[in-house]
Amino acid sequence: MFGLLKPKSEIEKLEKKYEQLLGKSHKLSTVNRSKSDAAYAQAHEILETISKLKNT
């Protein structure tokens, strides 16, 4: 219950955005492959940022 009032950390925000981009990439994969690849590339960049933040 108290977790609802707690502000999200930068890592949590990036993880949520990463999951959204992967979902978007998956949906676009059947319609437009180039847009799907672009969304996947963005997701991969966010994943690298998350791993850097976790290592510091």
Protein Blocks (a to p, Z undefined) as FASTA:
>chain_A
ZZmmpccdfklmmmmmmmmmmmmmmmmmmmmmmlmmmmmmmmmmmmmmmmmmmmZZ
